[in-house]
Amino acid sequence: MLNKAELKALTIEHLDELMASLNDGLAGIGLEKLEPVIARLGRGNKLPHWYAGLKSEGKLPNFDGKTVGSILEMVFVAVLEQKIVGDLKLDITPLKINPARGVDLPDLDLGIKSPSKNYCTSEPFFSAYERLYGNENDALILLTDYQEAKKKSLLTLQVTDWKFLKKSEIADNKLCRLALMHREWLLQQGEQRAQRLFRFLAYANQSDWRANQLLKIIEVLNDPTKVDSVVRASIKDFDNQNKKREKTGLVLHPDSEKDALTTILGIDPIYGVLDALDNWVIEVLKDAARAPNENEWARLKSGPLDGKIGMSFALQWRYNFGQVFRGEPVVDSEIEVPGQLDLDQKEDI
């Protein structure tokens, strides 16, 4: 009997074959072999109502993204079981899909996320520090053509690309890079300094002008001369931004935003920058931000900090997989302060 790790390893090893079979199934090809598993996974151990149309025409009703994500999971599990049990003739316990909270495929400790060509999914929010240490489980990221397919009355859905991400890689690429850049030398000076930096990185809203400037300053935190130069460039940017805003009738950035950066000049750059980070967190988030707990801090100190995606706050977590598939930097638009949310609101599109 295969254990979870062995079954996951086999899944990754045969991922290209599994994706080809998944796309065949989504086109109505070879569903006869998958039918017993799909029936078992269906409500009341019956074939779902969409199955007949998929089998006869290779099409699905024009469902919402959440429902499409559930169908992808069901067909993938059927393909996986058929491959492992049928083709490889290995013994496994029938696989399950977790319909409630937790990991999508608990028998593999594996999540499935299915963004379409906007590269984004929405996920439940647990802790802001997930942005740095990552997810609780590895995940398959299945890029679909749902955005194009949903324009028609019936969906002819396909998975156009796929990636396997380790749990630590499901974290913000830019913020992890900054955390890793400064972790070792800050820890040598005292854990409190590193915690202050990590708290800001976990909660930073990259669309906020001052937070964005502070991220630029963090890039050069260990070089006092460069800190001074970047701060002065930020002050110049403030003046230029407000001139443009005045001409176009937009609300001006308040002077307090510039003053908050000016205070960094003329003092020890590490103290000045860390104080500026704390001030942004306190002023913007007030009681919504907290220091990492003991478990989170242990993961932040020893974890790989190798995030590969964009993560921002937009109602829940907003995962952006654009960098994974396009190889281009992610530009996030963050609009909401994080908070504890209804965990049943997960929707993959």
KELUMLUM-588588 format. One record per residue (C-alpha): y, x, z; residue in three letters; residue number from 1. Coordinates in steps of 0.001 Angstrom, whole numbers. Layout:
N
<pt <Y,X,Z>,ALA,NUM>;
...
end
This chain:
349
<pt <0,0,0>,MET,1>;
<pt <3394,1454,-1035>,LEU,2>;
<pt <6065,1798,1619>,ASN,3>;
<pt <9749,1019,991>,LYS,4>;
<pt <10730,4556,97>,ALA,5>;
<pt <7864,4962,-2358>,GLU,6>;
<pt <8570,1625,-4015>,LEU,7>;
<pt <12273,2454,-4338>,LYS,8>;
<pt <11448,5856,-5817>,ALA,9>;
<pt <9170,4225,-8416>,LEU,10>;
<pt <11907,1722,-9246>,THR,11>;
<pt <14432,4496,-9915>,ILE,12>;
<pt <11884,6531,-11881>,GLU,13>;
<pt <11187,3616,-14233>,HIS,14>;
<pt <14713,2157,-14229>,LEU,15>;
<pt <15311,2425,-17987>,ASP,16>;
<pt <12021,653,-18735>,GLU,17>;
<pt <12773,-2013,-16144>,LEU,18>;
<pt <16223,-2658,-17630>,MET,19>;
<pt <14738,-3017,-21122>,ALA,20>;
<pt <12248,-5577,-19779>,SER,21>;
<pt <15010,-7324,-17827>,LEU,22>;
<pt <17067,-7740,-20993>,ASN,23>;
<pt <13996,-9026,-22821>,ASP,24>;
<pt <13538,-11600,-20091>,GLY,25>;
<pt <17199,-12614,-20270>,LEU,26>;
<pt <16672,-13151,-24008>,ALA,27>;
<pt <13613,-15338,-23372>,GLY,28>;
<pt <11134,-12644,-24434>,ILE,29>;
<pt <7957,-12088,-22422>,GLY,30>;
<pt <8788,-14651,-19770>,LEU,31>;
<pt <5170,-15819,-19616>,GLU,32>;
<pt <4247,-12668,-17682>,LYS,33>;
<pt <7164,-13172,-15308>,LEU,34>;
<pt <6690,-16896,-14778>,GLU,35>;
<pt <4444,-16768,-11667>,PRO,36>;
<pt <6895,-14544,-9783>,VAL,37>;
<pt <9949,-16554,-10849>,ILE,38>;
<pt <8184,-19711,-9673>,ALA,39>;
<pt <7347,-18123,-6334>,ARG,40>;
<pt <10977,-17061,-5862>,LEU,41>;
<pt <12291,-20484,-6893>,GLY,42>;
<pt <13241,-23185,-4439>,ARG,43>;
<pt <10119,-24952,-3214>,GLY,44>;
<pt <7988,-22402,-5120>,ASN,45>;
<pt <8909,-24127,-8372>,LYS,46>;
<pt <10421,-22810,-11582>,LEU,47>;
<pt <14239,-23103,-11487>,PRO,48>;
<pt <15901,-25739,-13664>,HIS,49>;
<pt <17408,-23051,-15918>,TRP,50>;
<pt <14050,-21504,-16747>,TYR,51>;
<pt <13021,-23879,-19567>,ALA,52>;
<pt <16200,-23211,-21580>,GLY,53>;
<pt <15898,-19464,-21057>,LEU,54>;
<pt <12288,-19484,-22220>,LYS,55>;
<pt <12836,-21666,-25291>,SER,56>;
<pt <16283,-20475,-26461>,GLU,57>;
<pt <17028,-17279,-24564>,GLY,58>;
<pt <20119,-18921,-23088>,LYS,59>;
<pt <21398,-19963,-19678>,LEU,60>;
<pt <23813,-22747,-18710>,PRO,61>;
<pt <27391,-21512,-18347>,ASN,62>;
<pt <27028,-20765,-14649>,PHE,63>;
<pt <29585,-19140,-12364>,ASP,64>;
<pt <29294,-15437,-11583>,GLY,65>;
<pt <27602,-15977,-8225>,LYS,66>;
<pt <24780,-17986,-9781>,THR,67>;
<pt <24383,-15507,-12628>,VAL,68>;
<pt <24029,-12714,-10058>,GLY,69>;
<pt <21253,-14644,-8320>,SER,70>;
<pt <19402,-15173,-11623>,ILE,71>;
<pt <19644,-11466,-12433>,LEU,72>;
<pt <18102,-10635,-9068>,GLU,73>;
<pt <15255,-13107,-9584>,MET,74>;
<pt <14362,-11910,-13087>,VAL,75>;
<pt <14649,-8263,-12020>,PHE,76>;
<pt <12230,-8773,-9115>,VAL,77>;
<pt <9784,-10469,-11480>,ALA,78>;
<pt <10062,-7557,-13932>,VAL,79>;
<pt <9617,-5039,-11129>,LEU,80>;
<pt <6517,-6749,-9747>,GLU,81>;
<pt <5008,-7058,-13210>,GLN,82>;
<pt <5652,-3349,-13847>,LYS,83>;
<pt <4362,-2057,-10516>,ILE,84>;
<pt <1392,-4386,-10085>,VAL,85>;
<pt <545,-5036,-13727>,GLY,86>;
<pt <1314,-1860,-15642>,ASP,87>;
<pt <929,731,-12895>,LEU,88>;
<pt <-1800,-1244,-11092>,LYS,89>;
<pt <-449,-459,-7636>,LEU,90>;
<pt <-826,-2556,-4523>,ASP,91>;
<pt <2351,-4076,-3040>,ILE,92>;
<pt <3247,-7057,-907>,THR,93>;
<pt <4974,-9778,-2985>,PRO,94>;
<pt <8666,-8940,-3080>,LEU,95>;
<pt <11378,-11089,-1547>,LYS,96>;
<pt <15043,-11728,-2254>,ILE,97>;
<pt <17188,-12113,845>,ASN,98>;
<pt <19053,-15404,259>,PRO,99>;
<pt <21387,-14995,3240>,ALA,100>;
<pt <23058,-12011,4838>,ARG,101>;
<pt <21783,-8481,4495>,GLY,102>;
<pt <20292,-6442,1692>,VAL,103>;
<pt <19385,-8212,-1574>,ASP,104>;
<pt <15912,-6670,-1890>,LEU,105>;
<pt <14774,-6051,1709>,PRO,106>;
<pt <11359,-4707,637>,ASP,107>;
<pt <13136,-1759,-986>,LEU,108>;
<pt <16244,-1572,1224>,ASP,109>;
<pt <18115,-1945,-2052>,LEU,110>;
<pt <21154,-3970,-3046>,GLY,111>;
<pt <21913,-5326,-6507>,ILE,112>;
<pt <25511,-5630,-7676>,LYS,113>;
<pt <26304,-7100,-11064>,SER,114>;
<pt <29889,-6528,-12223>,PRO,115>;
<pt <30919,-7504,-15728>,SER,116>;
<pt <33415,-5678,-17939>,LYS,117>;
<pt <36144,-6011,-15327>,ASN,118>;
<pt <33949,-3613,-13311>,TYR,119>;
<pt <34605,-5416,-10031>,CYS,120>;
<pt <32653,-7336,-7419>,THR,121>;
<pt <33702,-8898,-4131>,SER,122>;
<pt <31679,-8031,-1049>,GLU,123>;
<pt <31704,-8992,2651>,PRO,124>;
<pt <33963,-6916,4879>,PHE,125>;
<pt <32462,-5362,8014>,PHE,126>;
<pt <34429,-2208,8835>,SER,127>;
<pt <37334,-458,7141>,ALA,128>;
<pt <35494,2834,7632>,TYR,129>;
<pt <32895,1756,5050>,GLU,130>;
<pt <35530,2955,2609>,ARG,131>;
<pt <34636,6493,3678>,LEU,132>;
<pt <31032,6541,4900>,TYR,133>;
<pt <29712,3969,2432>,GLY,134>;
<pt <27288,1063,2455>,ASN,135>;
<pt <24262,373,4618>,GLU,136>;
<pt <21902,438,1632>,ASN,137>;
<pt <21477,2065,-1762>,ASP,138>;
<pt <22227,-207,-4711>,ALA,139>;
<pt <21544,-825,-8372>,LEU,140>;
<pt <24741,-1550,-10274>,ILE,141>;
<pt <24025,-3727,-13315>,LEU,142>;
<pt <26939,-3962,-15744>,LEU,143>;
<pt <26726,-7234,-17677>,THR,144>;
<pt <28494,-8858,-20618>,ASP,145>;
<pt <29208,-11958,-18534>,TYR,146>;
<pt <32948,-11962,-19296>,GLN,147>;
<pt <32231,-12281,-23028>,GLU,148>;
<pt <29201,-14554,-22638>,ALA,149>;
<pt <30948,-17138,-20453>,LYS,150>;
<pt <33348,-18028,-23291>,LYS,151>;
<pt <30519,-20015,-24904>,LYS,152>;
<pt <28900,-23228,-23704>,SER,153>;
<pt <25594,-21408,-23137>,LEU,154>;
<pt <25182,-17862,-21863>,LEU,155>;
<pt <23301,-15200,-23788>,THR,156>;
<pt <23468,-12676,-20998>,LEU,157>;
<pt <22541,-8988,-21201>,GLN,158>;
<pt <22800,-5944,-18955>,VAL,159>;
<pt <24733,-3340,-20959>,THR,160>;
<pt <24566,-390,-18554>,ASP,161>;
<pt <23167,461,-15145>,TRP,162>;
<pt <23500,3007,-12368>,LYS,163>;
<pt <21736,3778,-9119>,PHE,164>;
<pt <24101,4644,-6265>,LEU,165>;
<pt <23116,6048,-2910>,LYS,166>;
<pt <24605,4189,29>,LYS,167>;
<pt <27125,6941,772>,SER,168>;
<pt <28312,6822,-2859>,GLU,169>;
<pt <29403,3177,-2471>,ILE,170>;
<pt <32691,4354,-986>,ALA,171>;
<pt <36186,5108,-2282>,ASP,172>;
<pt <36206,8219,-4464>,ASN,173>;
<pt <39818,9261,-3890>,LYS,174>;
<pt <39865,8610,-155>,LEU,175>;
<pt <36536,10374,376>,CYS,176>;
<pt <37805,13394,-1542>,ARG,177>;
<pt <40860,13630,724>,LEU,178>;
<pt <38774,13147,3869>,ALA,179>;
<pt <36291,15828,2831>,LEU,180>;
<pt <39084,18219,1826>,MET,181>;
<pt <40570,18218,5332>,HIS,182>;
<pt <37628,17328,7607>,ARG,183>;
<pt <36408,20789,8582>,GLU,184>;
<pt <39706,22475,9390>,TRP,185>;
<pt <41086,19454,11228>,LEU,186>;
<pt <37924,19139,13328>,LEU,187>;
<pt <38353,22797,14294>,GLN,188>;
<pt <41798,21897,15660>,GLN,189>;
<pt <40486,18877,17590>,GLY,190>;
<pt <38696,15643,16796>,GLU,191>;
<pt <41755,13530,17563>,GLN,192>;
<pt <43662,14974,14619>,ARG,193>;
<pt <40807,14250,12237>,ALA,194>;
<pt <40429,10722,13623>,GLN,195>;
<pt <44117,10002,12980>,ARG,196>;
<pt <43775,11091,9357>,LEU,197>;
<pt <40547,9138,8855>,PHE,198>;
<pt <42057,5981,10347>,ARG,199>;
<pt <44892,6062,7854>,PHE,200>;
<pt <42544,6726,4923>,LEU,201>;
<pt <40307,3834,5946>,ALA,202>;
<pt <43175,1344,6131>,TYR,203>;
<pt <45617,2684,3515>,ALA,204>;
<pt <46891,158,990>,ASN,205>;
<pt <47347,2238,-2151>,GLN,206>;
<pt <49740,-255,-3725>,SER,207>;
<pt <52179,120,-817>,ASP,208>;
<pt <54941,2575,-1754>,TRP,209>;
<pt <55024,4503,1511>,ARG,210>;
<pt <51220,4612,1864>,ALA,211>;
<pt <50940,5925,-1687>,ASN,212>;
<pt <53462,8674,-979>,GLN,213>;
<pt <51622,9584,2220>,LEU,214>;
<pt <48414,9982,215>,LEU,215>;
<pt <50229,12474,-2022>,LYS,216>;
<pt <51377,14367,1051>,ILE,217>;
<pt <47832,14427,2453>,ILE,218>;
<pt <46740,16233,-721>,GLU,219>;
<pt <48693,19308,485>,VAL,220>;
<pt <48445,18783,4246>,LEU,221>;
<pt <47192,22310,4971>,ASN,222>;
<pt <50077,23993,3122>,ASP,223>;
<pt <53420,23595,4977>,PRO,224>;
<pt <55512,24715,1994>,THR,225>;
<pt <53897,22179,-315>,LYS,226>;
<pt <54218,19421,2314>,VAL,227>;
<pt <57979,19966,2366>,ASP,228>;
<pt <58122,19915,-1442>,SER,229>;
<pt <56076,16727,-1796>,VAL,230>;
<pt <58090,14941,888>,VAL,231>;
<pt <61324,15777,-951>,ARG,232>;
<pt <59783,14565,-4209>,ALA,233>;
<pt <58883,11290,-2465>,SER,234>;
<pt <62446,10849,-1247>,ILE,235>;
<pt <63690,11409,-4805>,LYS,236>;
<pt <61137,8885,-6059>,ASP,237>;
<pt <62436,6357,-3501>,PHE,238>;
<pt <65975,6657,-4849>,ASP,239>;
<pt <64789,6401,-8462>,ASN,240>;
<pt <62619,3378,-7700>,GLN,241>;
<pt <65482,1533,-6032>,ASN,242>;
<pt <67843,2266,-8928>,LYS,243>;
<pt <65333,701,-11312>,LYS,244>;
<pt <64785,-2242,-8982>,ARG,245>;
<pt <68512,-2864,-8684>,GLU,246>;
<pt <68906,-2935,-12469>,LYS,247>;
<pt <66019,-5400,-12901>,THR,248>;
<pt <66925,-7623,-9970>,GLY,249>;
<pt <63902,-6729,-7867>,LEU,250>;
<pt <64059,-6510,-4078>,VAL,251>;
<pt <64906,-2952,-3000>,LEU,252>;
<pt <62617,-865,-821>,HIS,253>;
<pt <64233,-791,2639>,PRO,254>;
<pt <65778,2513,3735>,ASP,255>;
<pt <63339,2586,6636>,SER,256>;
<pt <60580,3477,4156>,GLU,257>;
<pt <62424,6635,3108>,LYS,258>;
<pt <63445,7420,6692>,ASP,259>;
<pt <59798,7303,7759>,ALA,260>;
<pt <59078,10219,5404>,LEU,261>;
<pt <62299,12126,6072>,THR,262>;
<pt <61240,12584,9710>,THR,263>;
<pt <58420,14898,8484>,ILE,264>;
<pt <60978,17487,7334>,LEU,265>;
<pt <61985,20229,9718>,GLY,266>;
<pt <59041,19938,12133>,ILE,267>;
<pt <55465,21180,12214>,ASP,268>;
<pt <54050,19585,9051>,PRO,269>;
<pt <50689,18666,10598>,ILE,270>;
<pt <52313,16886,13562>,TYR,271>;
<pt <54899,15314,11293>,GLY,272>;
<pt <52432,14015,8737>,VAL,273>;
<pt <49920,12723,11298>,LEU,274>;
<pt <52713,10907,13133>,ASP,275>;
<pt <53869,9381,9831>,ALA,276>;
<pt <50301,8211,9126>,LEU,277>;
<pt <50032,6616,12577>,ASP,278>;
<pt <53420,4935,12185>,ASN,279>;
<pt <52416,3351,8861>,TRP,280>;
<pt <49183,1993,10330>,VAL,281>;
<pt <50916,593,13427>,ILE,282>;
<pt <53883,-910,11559>,GLU,283>;
<pt <51885,-2480,8721>,VAL,284>;
<pt <48612,-3462,10390>,LEU,285>;
<pt <49581,-3729,14066>,LYS,286>;
<pt <46446,-4813,15982>,ASP,287>;
<pt <44294,-5143,12855>,ALA,288>;
<pt <43619,-1393,12715>,ALA,289>;
<pt <41437,501,15188>,ARG,290>;
<pt <40017,3966,15700>,ALA,291>;
<pt <36401,4509,14578>,PRO,292>;
<pt <33750,3589,17130>,ASN,293>;
<pt <31160,6126,18274>,GLU,294>;
<pt <28649,5321,15532>,ASN,295>;
<pt <31293,5318,12781>,GLU,296>;
<pt <32771,8584,13977>,TRP,297>;
<pt <29369,10289,13976>,ALA,298>;
<pt <28880,9206,10349>,ARG,299>;
<pt <32373,10316,9348>,LEU,300>;
<pt <31903,13769,10909>,LYS,301>;
<pt <28524,14482,9329>,SER,302>;
<pt <28315,12235,6260>,GLY,303>;
<pt <28585,13532,2690>,PRO,304>;
<pt <31830,11642,1950>,LEU,305>;
<pt <30756,11457,-1691>,ASP,306>;
<pt <32134,8046,-2698>,GLY,307>;
<pt <32104,7254,-6408>,LYS,308>;
<pt <33898,3912,-6693>,ILE,309>;
<pt <37218,2285,-5870>,GLY,310>;
<pt <37425,97,-2746>,MET,311>;
<pt <40392,-2055,-1861>,SER,312>;
<pt <41224,-5062,290>,PHE,313>;
<pt <41486,-8282,-1723>,ALA,314>;
<pt <40244,-11193,395>,LEU,315>;
<pt <37047,-9242,1036>,GLN,316>;
<pt <36099,-5782,-137>,TRP,317>;
<pt <36891,-5374,-3803>,ARG,318>;
<pt <34492,-2853,-5285>,TYR,319>;
<pt <35633,-1282,-8558>,ASN,320>;
<pt <32837,456,-10505>,PHE,321>;
<pt <35051,1439,-13450>,GLY,322>;
<pt <34934,5130,-12617>,GLN,323>;
<pt <31116,5077,-12458>,VAL,324>;
<pt <30755,3615,-15952>,PHE,325>;
<pt <33872,4911,-17729>,ARG,326>;
<pt <34355,8200,-15950>,GLY,327>;
<pt <38031,7430,-15454>,GLU,328>;
<pt <40043,7337,-12206>,PRO,329>;
<pt <40284,3912,-10618>,VAL,330>;
<pt <43694,2331,-10056>,VAL,331>;
<pt <43380,-254,-7305>,ASP,332>;
<pt <45659,-3158,-6551>,SER,333>;
<pt <45426,-4008,-2873>,GLU,334>;
<pt <47046,-7163,-1661>,ILE,335>;
<pt <45657,-8081,1738>,GLU,336>;
<pt <45256,-6596,5177>,VAL,337>;
<pt <41552,-6363,6098>,PRO,338>;
<pt <40021,-8743,8598>,GLY,339>;
<pt <36655,-10229,9533>,GLN,340>;
<pt <35636,-12711,6848>,LEU,341>;
<pt <32966,-15306,6147>,ASP,342>;
<pt <29914,-13279,5161>,LEU,343>;
<pt <28597,-16064,2906>,ASP,344>;
<pt <31442,-15537,439>,GLN,345>;
<pt <29757,-12736,-1520>,LYS,346>;
<pt <30120,-13171,-5258>,GLU,347>;
<pt <28992,-10759,-7957>,ASP,348>;
<pt <30396,-11373,-11429>,ILE,349>;
end
